[in-house]
């Protein structure tokens, strides 16, 4: 099993389901340093920092499009 797949399973099965209780633990800090797998990165970052600016997928896509021009 690839490292990224192994880490994704850990995040999904151990951490995300109990995020509020686990987000400040040594285990989560350890996982942060190992890297957030691409397939769950947006979920982890959203839970970690939120979306206070209320950025929608359409707005984000628009910004990305403009940045590529």
OpenMM code with the backbone's topology and positions (N, CA, C; nanometers):
from openmm import Vec3, app, unit

residues = "UNK UNK UNK UNK UNK UNK UNK UNK UNK UNK UNK UNK UNK UNK UNK UNK UNK UNK UNK UNK UNK UNK UNK UNK UNK UNK UNK UNK UNK UNK UNK UNK UNK UNK UNK UNK UNK UNK UNK UNK UNK UNK UNK UNK UNK UNK UNK UNK UNK UNK UNK UNK UNK UNK UNK UNK UNK UNK UNK UNK UNK UNK UNK UNK UNK UNK UNK UNK UNK".split()
positions = [
    Vec3(0.0852, -0.1185, 0.0000),
    Vec3(0.0000, 0.0000, 0.0000),
    Vec3(0.0892, 0.1241, 0.0000),
    Vec3(0.0541, 0.2198, -0.0828),
    Vec3(0.1292, 0.3440, -0.0902),
    Vec3(0.1144, 0.4247, 0.0377),
    Vec3(0.2162, 0.5031, 0.0693),
    Vec3(0.2139, 0.5860, 0.1898),
    Vec3(0.0921, 0.6778, 0.1901),
    Vec3(0.0624, 0.7396, 0.0764),
    Vec3(-0.0505, 0.8325, 0.0691),
    Vec3(-0.1832, 0.7616, 0.0963),
    Vec3(-0.1994, 0.6415, 0.0454),
    Vec3(-0.3213, 0.5636, 0.0718),
    Vec3(-0.3322, 0.5271, 0.2195),
    Vec3(-0.2199, 0.4880, 0.2783),
    Vec3(-0.2181, 0.4516, 0.4202),
    Vec3(-0.2558, 0.5722, 0.5061),
    Vec3(-0.1981, 0.6873, 0.4752),
    Vec3(-0.2297, 0.8092, 0.5513),
    Vec3(-0.3758, 0.8504, 0.5335),
    Vec3(-0.4280, 0.8377, 0.4131),
    Vec3(-0.5688, 0.8732, 0.3884),
    Vec3(-0.6608, 0.7876, 0.4739),
    Vec3(-0.6308, 0.6588, 0.4834),
    Vec3(-0.7147, 0.5702, 0.5649),
    Vec3(-0.7085, 0.6093, 0.7119),
    Vec3(-0.5917, 0.6466, 0.7592),
    Vec3(-0.5785, 0.6897, 0.8987),
    Vec3(-0.6627, 0.8144, 0.9224),
    Vec3(-0.6486, 0.9150, 0.8350),
    Vec3(-0.7273, 1.0375, 0.8494),
    Vec3(-0.8766, 1.0064, 0.8477),
    Vec3(-0.9186, 0.9251, 0.7529),
    Vec3(-1.0613, 0.8958, 0.7367),
    Vec3(-1.1172, 0.8132, 0.8522),
    Vec3(-1.0445, 0.7118, 0.8955),
    Vec3(-1.0981, 0.6192, 0.9961),
    Vec3(-1.0738, 0.6637, 1.1392),
    Vec3(-0.9623, 0.7325, 1.1644),
    Vec3(-0.9277, 0.7664, 1.3018),
    Vec3(-0.9532, 0.9121, 1.3386),
    Vec3(-0.9361, 1.0021, 1.2458),
    Vec3(-0.9325, 1.1438, 1.2817),
    Vec3(-1.0587, 1.2201, 1.2435),
    Vec3(-1.0983, 1.2166, 1.1184),
    Vec3(-1.2065, 1.3032, 1.0710),
    Vec3(-1.3401, 1.2798, 1.1409),
    Vec3(-1.3690, 1.1572, 1.1787),
    Vec3(-1.4954, 1.1278, 1.2454),
    Vec3(-1.5074, 1.1887, 1.3845),
    Vec3(-1.3937, 1.2205, 1.4457),
    Vec3(-1.3925, 1.2787, 1.5801),
    Vec3(-1.3041, 1.4036, 1.5817),
    Vec3(-1.3128, 1.4809, 1.4759),
    Vec3(-1.2261, 1.5955, 1.4542),
    Vec3(-1.2206, 1.6916, 1.5720),
    Vec3(-1.3362, 1.7297, 1.6273),
    Vec3(-1.3377, 1.8293, 1.7344),
    Vec3(-1.2570, 1.7850, 1.8562),
    Vec3(-1.2570, 1.6575, 1.8863),
    Vec3(-1.1820, 1.6073, 2.0015),
    Vec3(-1.0357, 1.5780, 1.9705),
    Vec3(-1.0044, 1.5528, 1.8448),
    Vec3(-0.8695, 1.5092, 1.8095),
    Vec3(-0.7830, 1.6157, 1.7427),
    Vec3(-0.8416, 1.7246, 1.6977),
    Vec3(-0.7682, 1.8219, 1.6155),
    Vec3(-0.6441, 1.8804, 1.6819),
    Vec3(-0.6396, 1.8846, 1.8129),
    Vec3(-0.5247, 1.9441, 1.8822),
    Vec3(-0.4324, 1.8413, 1.9462),
    Vec3(-0.4465, 1.7175, 1.9075),
    Vec3(-0.3656, 1.6120, 1.9697),
    Vec3(-0.2298, 1.5962, 1.9022),
    Vec3(-0.1410, 1.5319, 1.9753),
    Vec3(-0.0079, 1.5035, 1.9215),
    Vec3(-0.0183, 1.4147, 1.7969),
    Vec3(-0.1140, 1.3246, 1.7964),
    Vec3(-0.1317, 1.2334, 1.6814),
    Vec3(-0.1630, 1.3120, 1.5545),
    Vec3(-0.2498, 1.4100, 1.5636),
    Vec3(-0.2847, 1.4907, 1.4464),
    Vec3(-0.1651, 1.5757, 1.4036),
    Vec3(-0.0921, 1.6324, 1.4988),
    Vec3(0.0278, 1.7095, 1.4631),
    Vec3(0.1283, 1.6205, 1.3906),
    Vec3(0.1413, 1.4965, 1.4365),
    Vec3(0.2308, 1.4006, 1.3711),
    Vec3(0.1851, 1.3728, 1.2274),
    Vec3(0.0544, 1.3547, 1.2100),
    Vec3(0.0011, 1.3287, 1.0760),
    Vec3(0.0192, 1.4487, 0.9843),
    Vec3(0.0042, 1.5703, 1.0385),
    Vec3(0.0276, 1.6910, 0.9578),
    Vec3(0.1681, 1.6880, 0.8988),
    Vec3(0.2665, 1.6506, 0.9817),
    Vec3(0.4048, 1.6520, 0.9339),
    Vec3(0.4313, 1.5438, 0.8293),
    Vec3(0.3519, 1.4367, 0.8325),
    Vec3(0.3663, 1.3314, 0.7311),
    Vec3(0.3061, 1.3737, 0.5983),
    Vec3(0.2179, 1.4725, 0.6018),
    Vec3(0.1535, 1.5218, 0.4806),
    Vec3(0.0076, 1.4811, 0.4737),
    Vec3(-0.0723, 1.5690, 0.4171),
    Vec3(-0.2147, 1.5422, 0.4001),
    Vec3(-0.2341, 1.4829, 0.2607),
    Vec3(-0.2866, 1.3630, 0.2515),
    Vec3(-0.3073, 1.3012, 0.1196),
    Vec3(-0.3975, 1.3875, 0.0314),
    Vec3(-0.3631, 1.3956, -0.0949),
    Vec3(-0.4337, 1.4810, -0.1893),
    Vec3(-0.5846, 1.4566, -0.1908),
    Vec3(-0.6262, 1.3302, -0.1837),
    Vec3(-0.7691, 1.3003, -0.1968),
    Vec3(-0.8535, 1.3511, -0.0806),
    Vec3(-0.7923, 1.3806, 0.0346),
    Vec3(-0.8704, 1.4331, 0.1482),
    Vec3(-0.8214, 1.5695, 0.1953),
    Vec3(-0.7260, 1.6270, 0.1239),
    Vec3(-0.6652, 1.7539, 0.1643),
    Vec3(-0.7688, 1.8647, 0.1819),
    Vec3(-0.8624, 1.8770, 0.0899),
    Vec3(-0.9610, 1.9859, 0.1006),
    Vec3(-1.0495, 1.9685, 0.2234),
    Vec3(-1.0810, 1.8453, 0.2588),
    Vec3(-1.1636, 1.8198, 0.3776),
    Vec3(-1.0875, 1.8578, 0.5042),
    Vec3(-0.9625, 1.8145, 0.5132),
    Vec3(-0.8819, 1.8428, 0.6318),
    Vec3(-0.8587, 1.9931, 0.6462),
    Vec3(-0.8206, 2.0592, 0.5381),
    Vec3(-0.7956, 2.2034, 0.5458),
    Vec3(-0.9225, 2.2799, 0.5803),
    Vec3(-1.0351, 2.2407, 0.5244),
    Vec3(-1.1606, 2.3086, 0.5563),
    Vec3(-1.1903, 2.2973, 0.7058),
    Vec3(-1.1721, 2.1775, 0.7605),
    Vec3(-1.1984, 2.1598, 0.9031),
    Vec3(-1.0973, 2.2348, 0.9882),
    Vec3(-0.9759, 2.2448, 0.9391),
    Vec3(-0.8705, 2.3114, 1.0163),
    Vec3(-0.8857, 2.4637, 1.0161),
    Vec3(-0.9213, 2.5210, 0.9015),
    Vec3(-0.9267, 2.6671, 0.8932),
    Vec3(-1.0641, 2.7227, 0.8619),
    Vec3(-1.1561, 2.6384, 0.8209),
    Vec3(-1.2913, 2.6846, 0.7912),
    Vec3(-1.3006, 2.7566, 0.6580),
    Vec3(-1.4107, 2.8243, 0.6388),
    Vec3(-1.4361, 2.8978, 0.5155),
    Vec3(-1.5044, 3.0293, 0.5521),
    Vec3(-1.4352, 3.1063, 0.6333),
    Vec3(-1.4926, 3.2312, 0.6829),
    Vec3(-1.5241, 3.3302, 0.5709),
    Vec3(-1.4556, 3.3185, 0.4591),
    Vec3(-1.4804, 3.4085, 0.3463),
    Vec3(-1.5936, 3.3588, 0.2573),
    Vec3(-1.6484, 3.2433, 0.2868),
    Vec3(-1.7564, 3.1807, 0.2116),
    Vec3(-1.7188, 3.1710, 0.0631),
    Vec3(-1.6064, 3.1108, 0.0379),
    Vec3(-1.5606, 3.0904, -0.0986),
    Vec3(-1.6299, 2.9659, -0.1539),
    Vec3(-1.7068, 2.9844, -0.2584),
    Vec3(-1.7772, 2.8734, -0.3215),
    Vec3(-1.6869, 2.8067, -0.4249),
    Vec3(-1.7272, 2.6891, -0.4712),
    Vec3(-1.6510, 2.6206, -0.5760),
    Vec3(-1.6492, 2.7035, -0.7040),
    Vec3(-1.7615, 2.7702, -0.7359),
    Vec3(-1.7672, 2.8535, -0.8564),
    Vec3(-1.6718, 2.9722, -0.8455),
    Vec3(-1.6693, 3.0359, -0.7300),
    Vec3(-1.5799, 3.1502, -0.7101),
    Vec3(-1.4349, 3.1050, -0.7179),
    Vec3(-1.4054, 2.9939, -0.6549),
    Vec3(-1.2699, 2.9399, -0.6590),
    Vec3(-1.2293, 2.9069, -0.8021),
    Vec3(-1.3180, 2.8447, -0.8781),
    Vec3(-1.2892, 2.8109, -1.0183),
    Vec3(-1.2655, 2.9371, -1.1002),
    Vec3(-1.3431, 3.0413, -1.0729),
    Vec3(-1.3264, 3.1675, -1.1430),
    Vec3(-1.1883, 3.2280, -1.1148),
    Vec3(-1.1472, 3.2268, -0.9892),
    Vec3(-1.0157, 3.2791, -0.9526),
    Vec3(-0.9052, 3.1986, -1.0198),
    Vec3(-0.9188, 3.0666, -1.0193),
    Vec3(-0.8187, 2.9834, -1.0833),
    Vec3(-0.8099, 3.0100, -1.2330),
    Vec3(-0.9259, 3.0302, -1.2945),
    Vec3(-0.9304, 3.0612, -1.4371),
    Vec3(-0.8591, 3.1931, -1.4665),
    Vec3(-0.8891, 3.2936, -1.3864),
    Vec3(-0.8257, 3.4254, -1.4058),
    Vec3(-0.6753, 3.4183, -1.3809),
    Vec3(-0.6337, 3.3396, -1.2839),
    Vec3(-0.4924, 3.3273, -1.2533),
    Vec3(-0.4158, 3.2605, -1.3677),
    Vec3(-0.4850, 3.1734, -1.4410),
    Vec3(-0.4211, 3.1052, -1.5534),
    Vec3(-0.4134, 3.1875, -1.6798),
    Vec3(-0.4834, 3.3015, -1.6833),
    Vec3(-0.4856, 3.3833, -1.8042),
    Vec3(-0.3593, 3.4616, -1.8214),
] * unit.nanometer
topology = app.Topology()
chain = topology.addChain("A")
for resn in residues:
    res = topology.addResidue(resn, chain)
    for name in ("N", "CA", "C"):
        topology.addAtom(name, app.Element.getBySymbol(name[0]), res)
